[in-house]
């Protein structure tokens, strides 16, 4: 299976793995699962870090490349088609980063791993993390 990891899920995985339920931890540790992390999530982490809304021991530009590679998570670039789809989505959810993840999951046939209940307002396959 192919899964797109929501920003907060990766942050929990890295900073507070105990917040993830057993099923989600198993999914992320399964070597047969293809895991993707959007460039939008990289951008979101960098913005939140710069604004002081996210505390990390290491700057994102030093942390993310090594940690994502260590967990064999593939980076999913943002294409023009992704951007157009995100802009055309119904306005159920206003967060531009989340709208991009929804568009990418739809277009790339990925299951979105998230705890965000707003995503269920869209036609997107989800693995809902129980918190």
C-alpha positions as CSV (number, residue, x, y, z in Angstrom):
1,X,0.0,0.0,0.0
2,X,1.0,3.6,-0.6
3,X,0.5,6.2,2.2
4,X,0.9,9.9,2.4
5,X,1.8,11.0,6.0
6,X,0.2,14.1,7.3
7,X,2.6,16.7,8.8
8,X,1.5,16.2,12.4
9,X,1.7,12.4,12.1
10,X,5.3,12.6,11.1
11,X,6.0,15.0,13.9
12,X,4.4,12.7,16.4
13,X,6.4,9.8,15.0
14,X,9.6,11.7,15.4
15,X,8.9,13.6,18.7
16,X,6.2,11.7,20.5
17,X,5.8,8.2,19.1
18,X,3.6,7.2,22.1
19,X,0.8,9.4,20.6
20,X,0.4,7.1,17.7
21,X,-1.9,4.1,18.0
22,X,-0.5,0.6,17.6
23,X,-2.0,0.1,14.1
24,X,-0.4,3.4,12.8
25,X,3.0,2.5,14.3
26,X,2.8,-0.9,12.7
27,X,1.9,0.7,9.3
28,X,4.9,3.1,9.5
29,X,7.3,0.3,10.5
30,X,6.1,-2.1,7.8
31,X,8.9,-2.3,5.2
32,X,6.3,-3.3,2.6
33,X,4.4,0.0,2.9
34,X,5.5,2.9,0.6
35,X,5.5,6.0,2.7
36,X,5.4,9.5,1.2
37,X,5.9,13.0,2.7
38,X,4.8,16.0,0.8
39,X,7.0,19.0,0.0
40,X,4.0,20.9,1.4
41,X,4.7,19.3,4.8
42,X,8.4,20.2,4.6
43,X,7.4,23.8,3.9
44,X,4.8,23.7,6.8
45,X,7.4,22.5,9.3
46,X,9.9,25.1,8.1
47,X,7.3,27.9,8.5
48,X,6.2,26.8,11.9
49,X,9.8,26.4,13.1
50,X,10.7,29.9,11.9
51,X,7.6,31.4,13.5
52,X,8.5,29.7,16.8
53,X,5.3,27.5,16.7
54,X,7.3,24.3,16.5
55,X,10.2,23.5,18.8
56,X,12.9,21.2,17.3
57,X,16.4,20.5,18.6
58,X,17.8,20.8,15.1
59,X,16.7,23.2,12.3
60,X,14.4,21.6,9.7
61,X,17.0,21.8,6.9
62,X,19.3,19.7,8.9
63,X,16.7,17.4,10.5
64,X,14.3,16.4,7.7
65,X,16.6,15.1,5.0
66,X,18.4,12.6,7.3
67,X,15.3,11.5,9.3
68,X,13.1,11.0,6.3
69,X,15.9,9.0,4.5
70,X,16.4,6.9,7.7
71,X,12.8,5.9,7.7
72,X,12.8,5.4,3.9
73,X,10.1,8.0,3.4
74,X,9.9,9.3,-0.2
75,X,9.4,13.0,-0.8
76,X,6.4,13.8,-2.9
77,X,7.0,17.0,-4.9
78,X,4.2,19.5,-5.6
79,X,3.3,19.6,-9.3
80,X,1.2,22.1,-11.2
81,X,-1.6,19.6,-11.4
82,X,-1.5,19.2,-7.6
83,X,-1.6,23.0,-7.1
84,X,-4.6,23.3,-9.5
85,X,-6.5,20.5,-7.7
86,X,-5.8,22.0,-4.3
87,X,-7.1,25.4,-5.5
88,X,-10.3,23.8,-6.9
89,X,-11.2,21.8,-3.8
90,X,-14.5,22.7,-2.0
91,X,-13.8,25.1,0.9
92,X,-14.5,22.6,3.7
93,X,-11.0,23.1,5.1
94,X,-9.1,26.4,4.8
95,X,-5.6,25.2,5.7
96,X,-3.6,25.5,2.4
97,X,-1.1,22.8,3.5
98,X,-3.9,20.3,4.3
99,X,-5.6,21.1,1.0
100,X,-2.4,20.3,-0.8
101,X,-2.1,16.9,1.0
102,X,-5.7,16.1,0.1
103,X,-5.1,17.0,-3.6
104,X,-1.9,14.9,-3.7
105,X,-3.6,11.9,-2.1
106,X,-6.4,12.1,-4.6
107,X,-4.3,12.5,-7.7
108,X,-1.5,10.0,-6.7
109,X,-3.9,7.3,-5.4
110,X,-2.5,7.5,-1.8
111,X,-4.1,6.8,1.5
112,X,-3.7,9.8,3.8
113,X,-2.5,9.0,7.3
114,X,-4.0,11.7,9.6
115,X,-5.8,12.4,12.8
116,X,-7.5,15.4,11.2
117,X,-11.3,14.8,11.0
118,X,-11.7,17.7,8.5
119,X,-10.3,15.4,5.8
120,X,-13.4,13.2,5.8
121,X,-15.3,16.0,4.1
122,X,-13.3,15.2,0.9
123,X,-13.2,12.2,-1.3
124,X,-9.9,10.9,-0.1
125,X,-8.8,7.5,1.3
126,X,-7.8,7.8,4.9
127,X,-6.0,5.9,7.6
128,X,-7.4,7.6,10.7
129,X,-5.0,7.8,13.6
130,X,-6.8,7.2,16.9
131,X,-5.7,9.7,19.5
